[in-house]
Amino acid sequence: MSALGDAVWALLGLFAVALWAVSYREPDRVARPGALVAAAMSSRGGRVLLLVAWMFAGWHFFAR
Amino acid sequence: MHRPSPSTVALVVAGAAGSCVAGATTPFTPAADLVVAVCIGLAVVVVVAQASAPGSHRWRRLDGAEARTTLASAAPWLALVVVVLAWELFSFFAGPRAAHPTVSSMYDALARWRVTKAVAFFAWLALGWYLVRR
């Protein structure tokens, strides 16, 4: 059964790589990751949200 | 070729050294808590210092491709995030973990080795530095 779970994660990873590649060829159709982060960080709420998410990820993966 | 500044080299070396220390820690121990807390604390200090610097509202203007970011061009990424979160939640509650791996369980499998854990920690530090500097 783990084959299905692994396959879904692999597909999602491949889709992310494909999106990333398309974003560099057609940035008007698919936003580049950097542009997306910049847009999110241009507001106070987005900035706080991304930084808190980064802190939570570090605490969750490396401390807890 | 662009040469990195001495301060950048010092930061990368310090980050790599910190990552090696973090790679040797075990979760749920004071040492692991301390290493992560120090990094988060430093990030908070930098962000607060930037925000309170006199006359400098550091949030920069968007230009080029960043300014052209629309909801439509962001939609594929937002859809991916929604699907990832949905699959993560399904896997978390479906169990058992061997049949339904989550991001955390996949990370745990990789973090058995000090080297991979140190690399992951360095990537986390680099992402934090990228976010703090924007």
N, CA and C atoms of all chains as a GROMACS GRO file, in nm:
protein
  594
    1MET      N    1   0.082  -0.121   0.000
    1MET     CA    2   0.000   0.000   0.000
    1MET      C    3   0.085   0.125   0.000
    2SER      N    4   0.208   0.116   0.055
    2SER     CA    5   0.288   0.239   0.061
    2SER      C    6   0.325   0.286  -0.079
    3ALA      N    7   0.313   0.196  -0.178
    3ALA     CA    8   0.347   0.235  -0.315
    3ALA      C    9   0.257   0.348  -0.362
    4LEU      N   10   0.130   0.344  -0.323
    4LEU     CA   11   0.037   0.450  -0.365
    4LEU      C   12   0.078   0.583  -0.302
    5GLY      N   13   0.103   0.581  -0.169
    5GLY     CA   14   0.143   0.704  -0.101
    5GLY      C   15   0.271   0.760  -0.160
    6ASP      N   16   0.369   0.673  -0.181
    6ASP     CA   17   0.496   0.718  -0.240
    6ASP      C   18   0.475   0.775  -0.379
    7ALA      N   19   0.387   0.708  -0.458
    7ALA     CA   20   0.364   0.753  -0.595
    7ALA      C   21   0.300   0.891  -0.598
    8VAL      N   22   0.204   0.914  -0.507
    8VAL     CA   23   0.137   1.045  -0.503
    8VAL      C   24   0.239   1.154  -0.468
    9TRP      N   25   0.324   1.127  -0.368
    9TRP     CA   26   0.426   1.228  -0.331
    9TRP      C   27   0.522   1.252  -0.447
   10ALA      N   28   0.558   1.144  -0.517
   10ALA     CA   29   0.649   1.160  -0.632
   10ALA      C   30   0.583   1.243  -0.742
   11LEU      N   31   0.454   1.217  -0.766
   11LEU     CA   32   0.381   1.294  -0.868
   11LEU      C   33   0.375   1.442  -0.830
   12LEU      N   34   0.345   1.468  -0.703
   12LEU     CA   35   0.338   1.608  -0.658
   12LEU      C   36   0.474   1.676  -0.673
   13GLY      N   37   0.580   1.602  -0.643
   13GLY     CA   38   0.715   1.657  -0.660
   13GLY      C   39   0.745   1.687  -0.807
   14LEU      N   40   0.708   1.593  -0.893
   14LEU     CA   41   0.729   1.614  -1.038
   14LEU      C   42   0.649   1.733  -1.088
   15PHE      N   43   0.526   1.746  -1.039
   15PHE     CA   44   0.441   1.858  -1.080
   15PHE      C   45   0.504   1.990  -1.037
   16ALA      N   46   0.563   1.993  -0.916
   16ALA     CA   47   0.628   2.115  -0.868
   16ALA      C   48   0.747   2.150  -0.958
   17VAL      N   49   0.825   2.048  -0.996
   17VAL     CA   50   0.940   2.073  -1.084
   17VAL      C   51   0.893   2.124  -1.221
   18ALA      N   52   0.784   2.063  -1.271
   18ALA     CA   53   0.729   2.106  -1.400
   18ALA      C   54   0.681   2.251  -1.393
   19LEU      N   55   0.611   2.285  -1.285
   19LEU     CA   56   0.564   2.424  -1.268
   19LEU      C   57   0.681   2.520  -1.265
   20TRP      N   58   0.785   2.479  -1.193
   20TRP     CA   59   0.905   2.564  -1.180
   20TRP      C   60   0.966   2.586  -1.319
   21ALA      N   61   0.973   2.479  -1.399
   21ALA     CA   62   1.033   2.492  -1.533
   21ALA      C   63   0.947   2.583  -1.622
   22VAL      N   64   0.815   2.562  -1.617
   22VAL     CA   65   0.725   2.645  -1.700
   22VAL      C   66   0.734   2.792  -1.657
   23SER      N   67   0.748   2.815  -1.526
   23SER     CA   68   0.750   2.954  -1.478
   23SER      C   69   0.869   3.032  -1.534
   24TYR      N   70   0.976   2.963  -1.568
   24TYR     CA   71   1.093   3.033  -1.624
   24TYR      C   72   1.079   3.054  -1.774
   25ARG      N   73   0.995   2.972  -1.839
   25ARG     CA   74   0.972   2.990  -1.984
   25ARG      C   75   0.857   3.086  -2.009
   26GLU      N   76   0.756   3.079  -1.924
   26GLU     CA   77   0.638   3.164  -1.944
   26GLU      C   78   0.596   3.228  -1.810
   27PRO      N   79   0.673   3.326  -1.764
   27PRO     CA   80   0.644   3.385  -1.632
   27PRO      C   81   0.511   3.457  -1.623
   28ASP      N   82   0.453   3.495  -1.739
   28ASP     CA   83   0.322   3.561  -1.733
   28ASP      C   84   0.208   3.461  -1.712
   29ARG      N   85   0.234   3.335  -1.749
   29ARG     CA   86   0.131   3.232  -1.729
   29ARG      C   87   0.143   3.167  -1.592
   30VAL      N   88   0.267   3.136  -1.552
   30VAL     CA   89   0.291   3.075  -1.422
   30VAL      C   90   0.397   3.160  -1.350
   31ALA      N   91   0.362   3.213  -1.233
   31ALA     CA   92   0.453   3.301  -1.160
   31ALA      C   93   0.578   3.225  -1.117
   32ARG      N   94   0.693   3.293  -1.125
   32ARG     CA   95   0.815   3.231  -1.073
   32ARG      C   96   0.806   3.225  -0.921
   33PRO      N   97   0.869   3.121  -0.862
   33PRO     CA   98   0.863   3.109  -0.715
   33PRO      C   99   0.913   3.234  -0.644
   34GLY      N  100   1.021   3.292  -0.696
   34GLY     CA  101   1.075   3.413  -0.634
   34GLY      C  102   0.978   3.530  -0.641
   35ALA      N  103   0.908   3.541  -0.755
   35ALA     CA  104   0.810   3.649  -0.770
   35ALA      C  105   0.692   3.628  -0.676
   36LEU      N  106   0.657   3.500  -0.658
   36LEU     CA  107   0.546   3.467  -0.568
   36LEU      C  108   0.583   3.504  -0.423
   37VAL      N  109   0.705   3.468  -0.384
   37VAL     CA  110   0.750   3.501  -0.248
   37VAL      C  111   0.758   3.652  -0.231
   38ALA      N  112   0.809   3.722  -0.334
   38ALA     CA  113   0.819   3.868  -0.326
   38ALA      C  114   0.681   3.932  -0.311
   39ALA      N  115   0.584   3.880  -0.387
   39ALA     CA  116   0.448   3.934  -0.377
   39ALA      C  117   0.391   3.909  -0.238
   40ALA      N  118   0.415   3.789  -0.185
   40ALA     CA  119   0.364   3.758  -0.052
   40ALA      C  120   0.432   3.843   0.054
   41MET      N  121   0.562   3.868   0.036
   41MET     CA  122   0.638   3.944   0.136
   41MET      C  123   0.615   4.094   0.126
   42SER      N  124   0.541   4.139   0.025
   42SER     CA  125   0.521   4.283   0.009
   42SER      C  126   0.416   4.337   0.105
   43SER      N  127   0.343   4.248   0.171
   43SER     CA  128   0.248   4.295   0.273
   43SER      C  129   0.295   4.247   0.410
   44ARG      N  130   0.256   4.324   0.513
   44ARG     CA  131   0.299   4.288   0.649
   44ARG      C  132   0.247   4.151   0.689
   45GLY      N  133   0.120   4.123   0.656
   45GLY     CA  134   0.060   3.995   0.692
   45GLY      C  135   0.129   3.877   0.625
   46GLY      N  136   0.158   3.893   0.495
   46GLY     CA  137   0.226   3.786   0.422
   46GLY      C  138   0.366   3.763   0.474
   47ARG      N  139   0.432   3.872   0.508
   47ARG     CA  140   0.569   3.864   0.561
   47ARG      C  141   0.571   3.786   0.693
   48VAL      N  142   0.479   3.823   0.781
   48VAL     CA  143   0.470   3.755   0.912
   48VAL      C  144   0.434   3.607   0.892
   49LEU      N  145   0.339   3.581   0.802
   49LEU     CA  146   0.294   3.443   0.778
   49LEU      C  147   0.409   3.355   0.730
   50LEU      N  148   0.485   3.404   0.631
   50LEU     CA  149   0.595   3.323   0.576
   50LEU      C  150   0.705   3.301   0.680
   51LEU      N  151   0.737   3.406   0.758
   51LEU     CA  152   0.842   3.392   0.858
   51LEU      C  153   0.800   3.297   0.970
   52VAL      N  154   0.674   3.305   1.012
   52VAL     CA  155   0.624   3.213   1.116
   52VAL      C  156   0.623   3.070   1.062
   53ALA      N  157   0.585   3.053   0.934
   53ALA     CA  158   0.586   2.918   0.874
   53ALA      C  159   0.728   2.863   0.872
   54TRP      N  160   0.825   2.949   0.841
   54TRP     CA  161   0.966   2.906   0.840
   54TRP      C  162   1.010   2.863   0.981
   55MET      N  163   0.971   2.944   1.080
   55MET     CA  164   1.009   2.911   1.219
   55MET      C  165   0.944   2.779   1.263
   56PHE      N  166   0.815   2.763   1.230
   56PHE     CA  167   0.745   2.640   1.268
   56PHE      C  168   0.812   2.518   1.203
   57ALA      N  169   0.848   2.532   1.075
   57ALA     CA  170   0.911   2.419   1.005
   57ALA      C  171   1.041   2.379   1.074
   58GLY      N  172   1.122   2.477   1.112
   58GLY     CA  173   1.248   2.447   1.180
   58GLY      C  174   1.226   2.380   1.313
   59TRP      N  175   1.130   2.433   1.389
   59TRP     CA  176   1.103   2.375   1.522
   59TRP      C  177   1.048   2.234   1.508
   60HIS      N  178   0.956   2.214   1.414
   60HIS     CA  179   0.892   2.084   1.396
   60HIS      C  180   0.992   1.978   1.348
   61PHE      N  181   1.073   2.013   1.248
   61PHE     CA  182   1.160   1.911   1.189
   61PHE      C  183   1.288   1.886   1.271
   62PHE      N  184   1.343   1.991   1.331
   62PHE     CA  185   1.476   1.975   1.391
   62PHE      C  186   1.475   1.967   1.544
   63ALA      N  187   1.371   2.024   1.608
   63ALA     CA  188   1.370   2.022   1.755
   63ALA      C  189   1.269   1.923   1.810
   64ARG      N  190   1.152   1.917   1.746
   64ARG     CA  191   1.045   1.829   1.800
   64ARG      C  192   1.025   1.713   1.709
   65MET      N  193   3.410   3.687  -1.296
   65MET     CA  194   3.315   3.613  -1.213
   65MET      C  195   3.297   3.687  -1.080
   66HIS      N  196   3.169   3.690  -1.035
   66HIS     CA  197   3.136   3.760  -0.912
   66HIS      C  198   3.194   3.687  -0.792
   67ARG      N  199   3.273   3.760  -0.712
   67ARG     CA  200   3.331   3.698  -0.592
   67ARG      C  201   3.246   3.734  -0.471
   68PRO      N  202   3.211   3.635  -0.388
   68PRO     CA  203   3.130   3.665  -0.269
   68PRO      C  204   3.210   3.751  -0.171
   69SER      N  205   3.138   3.840  -0.100
   69SER     CA  206   3.203   3.927  -0.003
   69SER      C  207   3.250   3.845   0.117
   70PRO      N  208   3.349   3.898   0.192
   70PRO     CA  209   3.398   3.824   0.311
   70PRO      C  210   3.286   3.796   0.412
   71SER      N  211   3.191   3.891   0.424
   71SER     CA  212   3.083   3.869   0.521
   71SER      C  213   2.992   3.754   0.475
   72THR      N  214   2.972   3.742   0.342
   72THR     CA  215   2.890   3.632   0.290
   72THR      C  216   2.960   3.498   0.317
   73VAL      N  217   3.092   3.496   0.291
   73VAL     CA  218   3.168   3.373   0.314
   73VAL      C  219   3.161   3.334   0.462
   74ALA      N  220   3.175   3.437   0.550
   74ALA     CA  221   3.170   3.410   0.695
   74ALA      C  222   3.034   3.355   0.735
   75LEU      N  223   2.928   3.412   0.676
   75LEU     CA  224   2.792   3.363   0.707
   75LEU      C  225   2.772   3.219   0.663
   76VAL      N  226   2.821   3.188   0.542
   76VAL     CA  227   2.805   3.052   0.490
   76VAL      C  228   2.884   2.953   0.577
   77VAL      N  229   3.005   2.992   0.616
   77VAL     CA  230   3.087   2.904   0.701
   77VAL      C  231   3.019   2.883   0.836
   78ALA      N  232   2.968   2.994   0.894
   78ALA     CA  233   2.898   2.983   1.024
   78ALA      C  234   2.774   2.896   1.010
   79GLY      N  235   2.700   2.914   0.899
   79GLY     CA  236   2.580   2.833   0.877
   79GLY      C  237   2.614   2.686   0.861
   80ALA      N  238   2.723   2.659   0.789
   80ALA     CA  239   2.764   2.519   0.769
   80ALA      C  240   2.808   2.457   0.902
   81ALA      N  241   2.881   2.536   0.982
   81ALA     CA  242   2.924   2.484   1.113
   81ALA      C  243   2.803   2.457   1.202
   82GLY      N  244   2.708   2.552   1.202
   82GLY     CA  245   2.586   2.534   1.282
   82GLY      C  246   2.507   2.413   1.235
   83SER      N  247   2.506   2.392   1.103
   83SER     CA  248   2.432   2.278   1.047
   83SER      C  249   2.495   2.147   1.089
   84CYS      N  250   2.628   2.144   1.095
   84CYS     CA  251   2.697   2.022   1.140
   84CYS      C  252   2.660   1.992   1.286
   85VAL      N  253   2.655   2.099   1.368
   85VAL     CA  254   2.616   2.081   1.509
   85VAL      C  255   2.472   2.030   1.515
   86ALA      N  256   2.383   2.095   1.437
   86ALA     CA  257   2.242   2.055   1.438
   86ALA      C  258   2.224   1.912   1.389
   87GLY      N  259   2.307   1.871   1.292
   87GLY     CA  260   2.298   1.736   1.238
   87GLY      C  261   2.330   1.629   1.341
   88ALA      N  262   2.405   1.669   1.445
   88ALA     CA  263   2.445   1.573   1.549
   88ALA      C  264   2.348   1.571   1.666
   89THR      N  265   2.247   1.658   1.663
   89THR     CA  266   2.153   1.661   1.777
   89THR      C  267   2.040   1.560   1.756
   90THR      N  268   1.972   1.531   1.865
   90THR     CA  269   1.857   1.439   1.862
   90THR      C  270   1.732   1.518   1.900
   91PRO      N  271   1.623   1.503   1.821
   91PRO     CA  272   1.501   1.575   1.856
   91PRO      C  273   1.454   1.542   1.998
   92PHE      N  274   1.382   1.634   2.056
   92PHE     CA  275   1.328   1.622   2.192
   92PHE      C  276   1.437   1.624   2.298
   93THR      N  277   1.550   1.687   2.265
   93THR     CA  278   1.655   1.705   2.365
   93THR      C  279   1.682   1.855   2.379
   94PRO      N  280   1.737   1.898   2.494
   94PRO     CA  281   1.768   2.042   2.512
   94PRO      C  282   1.864   2.093   2.405
   95ALA      N  283   1.958   2.009   2.360
   95ALA     CA  284   2.055   2.054   2.260
   95ALA      C  285   1.985   2.090   2.128
   96ALA      N  286   1.892   2.006   2.087
   96ALA     CA  287   1.818   2.032   1.962
   96ALA      C  288   1.734   2.158   1.977
   97ASP      N  289   1.667   2.171   2.093
   97ASP     CA  290   1.586   2.291   2.118
   97ASP      C  291   1.673   2.416   2.110
   98LEU      N  292   1.792   2.408   2.172
   98LEU     CA  293   1.880   2.526   2.179
   98LEU      C  294   1.927   2.570   2.041
   99VAL      N  295   1.972   2.474   1.959
   99VAL     CA  296   2.025   2.508   1.826
   99VAL      C  297   1.917   2.577   1.741
  100VAL      N  298   1.796   2.521   1.742
  100VAL     CA  299   1.688   2.580   1.662
  100VAL      C  300   1.645   2.714   1.720
  101ALA      N  301   1.636   2.721   1.853
  101ALA     CA  302   1.592   2.845   1.918
  101ALA      C  303   1.690   2.959   1.890
  102VAL      N  304   1.820   2.929   1.890
  102VAL     CA  305   1.920   3.033   1.862
  102VAL      C  306   1.901   3.087   1.720
  103CYS      N  307   1.879   2.998   1.624
  103CYS     CA  308   1.860   3.042   1.484
  103CYS      C  309   1.733   3.125   1.468
  104ILE      N  310   1.625   3.079   1.531
  104ILE     CA  311   1.499   3.154   1.523
  104ILE      C  312   1.516   3.290   1.593
  105GLY      N  313   1.584   3.288   1.707
  105GLY     CA  314   1.608   3.413   1.780
  105GLY      C  315   1.688   3.513   1.698
  106LEU      N  316   1.791   3.465   1.629
  106LEU     CA  317   1.871   3.554   1.544
  106LEU      C  318   1.787   3.613   1.431
  107ALA      N  319   1.700   3.529   1.373
  107ALA     CA  320   1.613   3.577   1.264
  107ALA      C  321   1.520   3.687   1.318
  108VAL      N  322   1.465   3.664   1.436
  108VAL     CA  323   1.374   3.765   1.495
  108VAL      C  324   1.450   3.896   1.519
  109VAL      N  325   1.572   3.886   1.570
  109VAL     CA  326   1.653   4.006   1.596
  109VAL      C  327   1.676   4.083   1.466
  110VAL      N  328   1.712   4.012   1.359
  110VAL     CA  329   1.738   4.079   1.230
  110VAL      C  330   1.611   4.146   1.177
  111VAL      N  331   1.498   4.073   1.184
  111VAL     CA  332   1.372   4.128   1.132
  111VAL      C  333   1.331   4.252   1.211
  112VAL      N  334   1.343   4.246   1.344
  112VAL     CA  335   1.305   4.360   1.427
  112VAL      C  336   1.399   4.478   1.401
  113ALA      N  337   1.528   4.449   1.385
  113ALA     CA  338   1.624   4.557   1.358
  113ALA      C  339   1.593   4.623   1.224
  114GLN      N  340   1.557   4.544   1.124
  114GLN     CA  341   1.521   4.599   0.993
  114GLN      C  342   1.396   4.686   1.004
  115ALA      N  343   1.297   4.636   1.076
  115ALA     CA  344   1.169   4.707   1.084
  115ALA      C  345   1.180   4.837   1.162
  116SER      N  346   1.275   4.839   1.260
  116SER     CA  347   1.284   4.958   1.344
  116SER      C  348   1.397   5.052   1.303
  117ALA      N  349   1.465   5.021   1.192
  117ALA     CA  350   1.571   5.110   1.145
  117ALA      C  351   1.511   5.246   1.108
  118PRO      N  352   1.573   5.358   1.154
  118PRO     CA  353   1.514   5.490   1.130
  118PRO      C  354   1.503   5.523   0.981
  119GLY      N  355   1.383   5.560   0.942
  119GLY     CA  356   1.360   5.608   0.805
  119GLY      C  357   1.365   5.502   0.698
  120SER      N  358   1.371   5.376   0.737
  120SER     CA  359   1.377   5.274   0.632
  120SER      C  360   1.265   5.174   0.648
  121HIS      N  361   1.167   5.190   0.565
  121HIS     CA  362   1.061   5.092   0.558
  121HIS      C  363   1.112   4.990   0.457
  122ARG      N  364   1.162   4.876   0.507
  122ARG     CA  365   1.245   4.791   0.421
  122ARG      C  366   1.170   4.715   0.313
  123TRP      N  367   1.040   4.713   0.321
  123TRP     CA  368   0.970   4.633   0.220
  123TRP      C  369   0.989   4.697   0.085
  124ARG      N  370   1.053   4.625  -0.004
  124ARG     CA  371   1.091   4.688  -0.131
  124ARG      C  372   0.976   4.681  -0.230
  125ARG      N  373   0.987   4.769  -0.327
  125ARG     CA  374   0.885   4.772  -0.432
  125ARG      C  375   0.902   4.652  -0.523
  126LEU      N  376   0.791   4.604  -0.579
  126LEU     CA  377   0.798   4.494  -0.674
  126LEU      C  378   0.832   4.550  -0.812
  127ASP      N  379   0.917   4.479  -0.884
  127ASP     CA  380   0.948   4.524  -1.020
  127ASP      C  381   0.960   4.402  -1.112
  128GLY      N  382   0.960   4.427  -1.243
  128GLY     CA  383   0.976   4.319  -1.340
  128GLY      C  384   0.871   4.211  -1.326
  129ALA      N  385   0.919   4.086  -1.329
  129ALA     CA  386   0.828   3.972  -1.323
  129ALA      C  387   0.749   3.970  -1.192
  130GLU      N  388   0.811   4.023  -1.084
  130GLU     CA  389   0.742   4.025  -0.955
  130GLU      C  390   0.616   4.112  -0.962
  131ALA      N  391   0.629   4.228  -1.028
  131ALA     CA  392   0.515   4.320  -1.037
  131ALA      C  393   0.404   4.263  -1.124
  132ARG      N  394   0.441   4.170  -1.216
  132ARG     CA  395   0.341   4.114  -1.307
  132ARG      C  396   0.272   3.992  -1.247
  133THR      N  397   0.308   3.957  -1.122
  133THR     CA  398   0.245   3.841  -1.060
  133THR      C  399   0.096   3.870  -1.036
  134THR      N  400   0.012   3.787  -1.094
  134THR     CA  401  -0.133   3.803  -1.078
  134THR      C  402  -0.189   3.679  -1.009
  135LEU      N  403  -0.314   3.689  -0.970
  135LEU     CA  404  -0.378   3.574  -0.907
  135LEU      C  405  -0.380   3.457  -1.004
  136ALA      N  406  -0.399   3.490  -1.134
  136ALA     CA  407  -0.406   3.383  -1.234
  136ALA      C  408  -0.270   3.312  -1.247
  137SER      N  409  -0.161   3.388  -1.246
  137SER     CA  410  -0.029   3.325  -1.260
  137SER      C  411   0.014   3.255  -1.131
  138ALA      N  412  -0.044   3.297  -1.018
  138ALA     CA  413  -0.012   3.231  -0.891
  138ALA      C  414  -0.100   3.109  -0.868
  139ALA      N  415  -0.212   3.100  -0.941
  139ALA     CA  416  -0.311   2.994  -0.918
  139ALA      C  417  -0.252   2.852  -0.924
  140PRO      N  418  -0.167   2.819  -1.024
  140PRO     CA  419  -0.113   2.682  -1.026
  140PRO      C  420  -0.036   2.647  -0.899
  141TRP      N  421   0.040   2.743  -0.846
  141TRP     CA  422   0.116   2.717  -0.722
  141TRP      C  423   0.022   2.703  -0.603
  142LEU      N  424  -0.080   2.790  -0.598
  142LEU     CA  425  -0.177   2.781  -0.488
  142LEU      C  426  -0.251   2.648  -0.492
  143ALA      N  427  -0.283   2.603  -0.615
  143ALA     CA  428  -0.351   2.473  -0.629
  143ALA      C  429  -0.260   2.361  -0.579
  144LEU      N  430  -0.131   2.370  -0.614
  144LEU     CA  431  -0.036   2.267  -0.569
  144LEU      C  432  -0.028   2.265  -0.416
  145VAL      N  433  -0.022   2.383  -0.355
  145VAL     CA  434  -0.014   2.391  -0.208
  145VAL      C  435  -0.139   2.328  -0.146
  146VAL      N  436  -0.256   2.356  -0.202
  146VAL     CA  437  -0.381   2.301  -0.149
  146VAL      C  438  -0.380   2.148  -0.160
  147VAL      N  439  -0.336   2.096  -0.275
  147VAL     CA  440  -0.334   1.950  -0.294
  147VAL      C  441  -0.233   1.885  -0.198
  148VAL      N  442  -0.116   1.948  -0.183
  148VAL     CA  443  -0.015   1.894  -0.091
  148VAL      C  444  -0.069   1.891   0.052
  149LEU      N  445  -0.133   2.001   0.094
  149LEU     CA  446  -0.188   2.006   0.230
  149LEU      C  447  -0.298   1.901   0.248
  150ALA      N  448  -0.383   1.886   0.146
  150ALA     CA  449  -0.492   1.788   0.155
  150ALA      C  450  -0.436   1.646   0.165
  151TRP      N  451  -0.335   1.616   0.082
  151TRP     CA  452  -0.276   1.481   0.084
  151TRP      C  453  -0.202   1.457   0.215
  152GLU      N  454  -0.136   1.559   0.267
  152GLU     CA  455  -0.067   1.548   0.396
  152GLU      C  456  -0.166   1.517   0.507
  153LEU      N  457  -0.279   1.589   0.508
  153LEU     CA  458  -0.381   1.566   0.611
  153LEU      C  459  -0.441   1.427   0.598
  154PHE      N  460  -0.472   1.386   0.473
  154PHE     CA  461  -0.526   1.252   0.452
  154PHE      C  462  -0.428   1.146   0.503
  155SER      N  463  -0.301   1.162   0.467
  155SER     CA  464  -0.201   1.062   0.507
  155SER      C  465  -0.185   1.059   0.658
  156PHE      N  466  -0.191   1.178   0.720
  156PHE     CA  467  -0.172   1.188   0.865
  156PHE      C  468  -0.281   1.111   0.940
  157PHE      N  469  -0.407   1.126   0.894
  157PHE     CA  470  -0.517   1.063   0.965
  157PHE      C  471  -0.544   0.921   0.918
  158ALA      N  472  -0.502   0.887   0.794
  158ALA     CA  473  -0.531   0.754   0.741
  158ALA      C  474  -0.449   0.647   0.813
  159GLY      N  475  -0.317   0.669   0.826
  159GLY     CA  476  -0.233   0.570   0.890
  159GLY      C  477  -0.250   0.431   0.830
  160PRO      N  478  -0.171   0.331   0.859
  160PRO     CA  479  -0.045   0.347   0.933
  160PRO      C  480   0.059   0.424   0.850
  161ARG      N  481   0.160   0.475   0.920
  161ARG     CA  482   0.256   0.562   0.856
  161ARG      C  483   0.331   0.495   0.742
  162ALA      N  484   0.355   0.364   0.755
  162ALA     CA  485   0.428   0.293   0.649
  162ALA      C  486   0.349   0.294   0.518
  163ALA      N  487   0.216   0.289   0.531
  163ALA     CA  488   0.133   0.288   0.411
  163ALA      C  489   0.101   0.428   0.361
  164HIS      N  490   0.097   0.523   0.454
  164HIS     CA  491   0.062   0.661   0.419
  164HIS      C  492   0.168   0.756   0.472
  165PRO      N  493   0.281   0.766   0.404
  165PRO     CA  494   0.387   0.854   0.454
  165PRO      C  495   0.347   1.001   0.451
  166THR      N  496   0.390   1.074   0.554
  166THR     CA  497   0.370   1.219   0.557
  166THR      C  498   0.504   1.286   0.530
  167VAL      N  499   0.503   1.418   0.516
  167VAL     CA  500   0.629   1.490   0.494
  167VAL      C  501   0.723   1.464   0.612
  168SER      N  502   0.666   1.465   0.733
  168SER     CA  503   0.749   1.444   0.852
  168SER      C  504   0.811   1.305   0.853
  169SER      N  505   0.733   1.203   0.817
  169SER     CA  506   0.788   1.067   0.821
  169SER      C  507   0.893   1.047   0.712
  170MET      N  508   0.871   1.113   0.596
  170MET     CA  509   0.973   1.102   0.490
  170MET      C  510   1.102   1.173   0.534
  171TYR      N  511   1.084   1.288   0.603
  171TYR     CA  512   1.202   1.360   0.654
  171TYR      C  513   1.274   1.274   0.759
  172ASP      N  514   1.196   1.211   0.849
  172ASP     CA  515   1.257   1.127   0.952
  172ASP      C  516   1.342   1.016   0.891
  173ALA      N  517   1.292   0.959   0.779
  173ALA     CA  518   1.369   0.853   0.713
  173ALA      C  519   1.502   0.906   0.661
  174LEU      N  520   1.501   1.031   0.614
  174LEU     CA  521   1.625   1.090   0.563
  174LEU      C  522   1.717   1.136   0.675
  175ALA      N  523   1.656   1.182   0.785
  175ALA     CA  524   1.734   1.244   0.893
  175ALA      C  525   1.800   1.141   0.984
  176ARG      N  526   1.792   1.012   0.945
  176ARG     CA  527   1.863   0.911   1.025
  176ARG      C  528   2.014   0.931   1.017
  177TRP      N  529   2.057   0.992   0.905
  177TRP     CA  530   2.200   1.014   0.888
  177TRP      C  531   2.233   1.160   0.921
  178ARG      N  532   2.345   1.179   0.990
  178ARG     CA  533   2.384   1.314   1.031
  178ARG      C  534   2.402   1.406   0.911
  179VAL      N  535   2.461   1.350   0.804
  179VAL     CA  536   2.491   1.434   0.687
  179VAL      C  537   2.364   1.489   0.625
  180THR      N  538   2.264   1.402   0.605
  180THR     CA  539   2.140   1.448   0.542
  180THR      C  540   2.066   1.546   0.632
  181LYS      N  541   2.073   1.522   0.763
  181LYS     CA  542   2.008   1.613   0.855
  181LYS      C  543   2.078   1.750   0.852
  182ALA      N  544   2.211   1.747   0.846
  182ALA     CA  545   2.286   1.873   0.840
  182ALA      C  546   2.255   1.950   0.711
  183VAL      N  547   2.243   1.877   0.600
  183VAL     CA  548   2.210   1.941   0.471
  183VAL      C  549   2.070   2.003   0.478
  184ALA      N  550   1.975   1.928   0.537
  184ALA     CA  551   1.839   1.980   0.551
  184ALA      C  552   1.839   2.105   0.639
  185PHE      N  553   1.917   2.103   0.745
  185PHE     CA  554   1.924   2.218   0.835
  185PHE      C  555   1.984   2.339   0.763
  186PHE      N  556   2.087   2.314   0.684
  186PHE     CA  557   2.150   2.423   0.608
  186PHE      C  558   2.050   2.482   0.508
  187ALA      N  559   1.971   2.396   0.444
  187ALA     CA  560   1.870   2.445   0.349
  187ALA      C  561   1.766   2.529   0.423
  188TRP      N  562   1.728   2.487   0.544
  188TRP     CA  563   1.632   2.564   0.624
  188TRP      C  564   1.692   2.701   0.660
  189LEU      N  565   1.819   2.702   0.700
  189LEU     CA  566   1.886   2.828   0.732
  189LEU      C  567   1.890   2.920   0.609
  190ALA      N  568   1.925   2.863   0.494
  190ALA     CA  569   1.935   2.943   0.371
  190ALA      C  570   1.799   3.002   0.334
  191LEU      N  571   1.693   2.922   0.350
  191LEU     CA  572   1.559   2.973   0.321
  191LEU      C  573   1.524   3.087   0.417
  192GLY      N  574   1.559   3.071   0.543
  192GLY     CA  575   1.533   3.177   0.641
  192GLY      C  576   1.608   3.305   0.607
  193TRP      N  577   1.732   3.291   0.566
  193TRP     CA  578   1.812   3.409   0.529
  193TRP      C  579   1.753   3.479   0.407
  194TYR      N  580   1.708   3.398   0.312
  194TYR     CA  581   1.643   3.451   0.191
  194TYR      C  582   1.518   3.531   0.229
  195LEU      N  583   1.437   3.477   0.320
  195LEU     CA  584   1.314   3.545   0.360
  195LEU      C  585   1.344   3.672   0.438
  196VAL      N  586   1.440   3.663   0.529
  196VAL     CA  587   1.473   3.778   0.614
  196VAL      C  588   1.528   3.894   0.532
  197ARG      N  589   1.602   3.864   0.427
  197ARG     CA  590   1.666   3.969   0.348
  197ARG      C  591   1.571   4.035   0.248
  198ARG      N  592   1.454   3.977   0.224
  198ARG     CA  593   1.365   4.034   0.123
  198ARG      C  594   1.292   4.158   0.173
   0.00000   0.00000   0.00000
